Each structure stands twice: as structure tokens, then as C-alpha cells.
Amino acid sequence: MTLEIIHVSTSDEIVVVERLAQEIWTQHFTPIIGASQVVYMLEKFQSAEAILSQINSGWEYYLVTVDNEMVGYAGLVPDIDAKRLMLSKIYVKQSARGKSVGKSILDFVERKCKLEDLNTLWLTVNRFNNGAISWYEHRGFVTINEVKKDIGGGFIMDDYVMERKIIIGNA
């Protein structure tokens, strides 16, 4: 298995992220939050226009391939001043799950934290996304808070905030 992580920098790559989001979110999140909220959130947060806007404001997106097939993506929001990195998005196609793709992405993100001297990796995860919560806990994340946020369109984001400390240096 050859896994590659590609920094998103072109409009064509942004469109690929948008398509992956549509496929992955529809399959994974419809049973958790319902089809109408999935459609709303894809348009608001994962359309090509939204992704470009996020990149222009400092977010970093990465495409993930396995044996030259696009299988997922990640979105990162570094906060150098606070020495933190938000893992905003880590999504893998259902067909590629259980093959250590997510672990490889997380390893990449942890290396990035160490290179940039960021000592905390954090994320939000839907409170009812039990599989993802267990996956993060298994990888050392702990729940530190709960957040409910009105995201418009009559929808509420109901998430846990999870974090993992990153050991910097040779410790």
C-alpha cells in the first residue's frame, strides 16, 4: 500500500476535496445528523468556495491517496501563537477505513505539530459520532469540553472538544 498526503494548492484539488466531502459526509453523517443538515453543512463548510475561503484565511487542506486513489482528506488550522493545531477535518472513504489510513494522517499531523513546535492537537467531534469518538480516544485524545453552536439554517452543532498533548523534542 502506497499512501501519499498532498497539500491542496490548486482549484482542481479543491474540487476533489469538495467531491470527497460530498461522498464521505453523505454516507457517514446522514444517519447521525440527518440528510438536510448534511446538505446544509456541505454547502456552508465544504463547498469549493468555502474551502477556498478557509485556505485564504490560513487553513491547510491535504488530500490523501492510497495506490493513487483519492481516499480522504484532512483540514488543519494552525495557531502558532497558542502553540495549538486544530484538526478540523479528517475524513476517509468507507472503503479505505480499517486500513490505517486515518492513523497515517494522524501521524502526519503529529509530525507537523512537532516541526512547528505546537504542543496541543485538538478537534471537535459530533457527540453522537460514537465510532469517531472511540477512534480518537484510542489514539490518546481526551474530552475536555462540550459545545453547542447555532450554525444557521435551523441547525445546531452539538460536539465534544477533544485534545491530545504532543511531546516536543526528544522526550
Rosetta blueprint (number, residue, H / E / L):
1 M L
2 T L
3 L E
4 E E
5 I E
6 I E
7 H E
8 V L
9 S L
10 T L
11 S H
12 D H
13 E H
14 I H
15 V H
16 V H
17 V H
18 E H
19 R H
20 L H
21 A H
22 Q H
23 E H
24 I H
25 W H
26 T H
27 Q H
28 H H
29 F H
30 T H
31 P H
32 I H
33 I H
34 G L
35 A H
36 S H
37 Q H
38 V H
39 V H
40 Y H
41 M H
42 L H
43 E H
44 K H
45 F H
46 Q L
47 S L
48 A H
49 E H
50 A H
51 I H
52 L H
53 S H
54 Q H
55 I H
56 N H
57 S L
58 G L
59 W L
60 E E
61 Y E
62 Y E
63 L E
64 V E
65 T E
66 V E
67 D L
68 N L
69 E E
70 M E
71 V E
72 G E
73 Y E
74 A E
75 G E
76 L E
77 V E
78 P E
79 D E
80 I L
81 D L
82 A L
83 K L
84 R E
85 L E
86 M E
87 L E
88 S E
89 K E
90 I E
91 Y E
92 V E
93 K L
94 Q H
95 S H
96 A H
97 R L
98 G L
99 K L
100 S L
101 V H
102 G H
103 K H
104 S H
105 I H
106 L H
107 D H
108 F H
109 V H
110 E H
111 R H
112 K H
113 C H
114 K H
115 L H
116 E L
117 D L
118 L L
119 N L
120 T E
121 L E
122 W E
123 L E
124 T E
125 V E
126 N E
127 R L
128 F L
129 N L
130 N H
131 G H
132 A H
133 I H
134 S H
135 W H
136 Y H
137 E H
138 H H
139 R L
140 G L
141 F L
142 V E
143 T E
144 I E
145 N E
146 E E
147 V E
148 K E
149 K E
150 D E
151 I E
152 G E
153 G L
154 G L
155 F E
156 I E
157 M E
158 D E
159 D E
160 Y E
161 V E
162 M E
163 E E
164 R E
165 K E
166 I L
167 I L
168 I L
169 G L
170 N L
171 A L
